[in-house]
């Protein structure tokens, strides 16, 4: 993809994917948990989701530093960090659905659909990066107002 490749970018992307994997596992656990376990797992999910958004913002700051932002061109509908987050989740969805293939005949078809969706997402991210690099588009305004029960977030 036409975006900067650097340890500065790869490190938060790797942490984002690891965080998404932990959040996926916590969400699976909460569905199987007893009533007494749910509050602690839900707090864990909230903490992971908060960290997820911090990492997305870190990725977006790296991209913004490379490409800048001309406020006179139209923005993308989502930031590259958010799109890469969706790619991470789609990758996890494919991996977990592939694990069902032996026991679920419909899983093979779902995996094929998910892979096509992932390919479309990768293509869309590549085009968005090209638009940013060329100056045809800019990233959306960076202000996010996520609230996780913590002041200032």
N, C-alpha and C positions, 0 to 999 in steps of 0.2 A: 504494500500500500504506500502511496506517496506521502508518508509523514515521517517526521524526523525519527531516526533510530538512534537511541542513545541510552546508556545506563540510567540516566536521569528519568527517562520515560519508561523503560522496561521495568524498573524496580516497583513503581507504584502500580503498573498494570499487573505484574505478577502478584502483588499484595492484594489487589482488587479481586483477582480471580480466586485466590486462596480464601479471601473473606467471603466471596459469594458461595464457595463450596461449603464453608462452615455454616453459612446461613441456610443453605439448602438442607444440610444435615439437621440443623436445629428445627427447621420447619417440618421435616419428616418426623423428628422425635416428638414434637408437640402434638401431632396428629395421633400418635400412639400412646401418649402420656395419660396418666391418671389425673384426676382433678387437682390433687395436691401438688403435682409436679408442673402443671401448666404455667402458673405465674412466673416461676424462675426461668423457664425456657422462653417465655414471651419477653421477659426482661433481656435475656441473652440475644434474642432476635432483634429487639430494639437497639441494643448496643452495636450489634453487627451492622444493622442498617444505617445507623449513624456513621460508623466507620466507613461504610461503603460510600456514602455521599461525600465524606471528607476526601476519600481517595479519588472519586470522580472529579471533584473540584481541583485536586492537586494535578491530575492529568490535564484538565482544561487549562490551568494556569501555564503549564509547560507549552501546550499548543498555542495559547494566546501570545506567549513570549516570542515564539518563532514566527507566527504569521501576522501578529498585530490585528487591528480591527478598524476598517474604514467604515464609519457609521453611516455613510451615504449609500452603501450597498445592502441588498436584502440579507437578513439573517437566515441561517439554517433553522430548521424547526427544532432541533435539539443539538446539544453540544457533542463534539466528537467523544468526549469522555463518557457521556450518557450512552452514545451508540456503542462504544466499546464495552461498556457494562452490559448492555443488552446482548452483545455477541458472547460475552462470558457466560451469561445465564443460558443462552441458546446452546452453547457447547455443553454445559452441564446437563441440560434437558436431553440432548442427544445421547450423551454418555449413559444417563440413567435409563433412558428408554431402550437403548441397546442391551442393557442387562436383562430386560424382560423378554427378549426375542425368543428364547427357548421355551418359555412358559405361556406366551401370549401371541397367538397367530397375527393379531392386528398390530402388534408392535413393529413388525417389519415395514408395513405400510406407513406407520407414524414416523419411523426413523427416516424413511425416504422423503416424506413431507418436511420434516424438520431440517434435513440436510439442504433441501431446496430453499427453505426459508433462510437458513444460515448463509447460503451462497448469495441470495438476494441482499441480505444485510451487509455482507462483506463488499459486494459491488457498490451498494449505496454509500458505505463509509468511504470507499476509494474515490467515488465521484465527489463526495462532500469535501474530502481532503484536497482533491484537485481544484475544486472551486475556491477553497480557502487559500491555497497556495497561489492561485492566479489572481486573487483579489476580487473575483466575481461575487463571492459571498463572504459573510463574516459569521463569527460565532454569535449565538444569542447573548444577551446581556448576562453577566456572570452572577448577578445577585440571586441567591436561592433562599427561600424562607422555610426551610425544613425545621420542624419543631419536634423534639424528642423529649419533652419534659425537662429540658436543661436550659437555663437562661442563656440568651444570646445565640441559640441555635435554631 
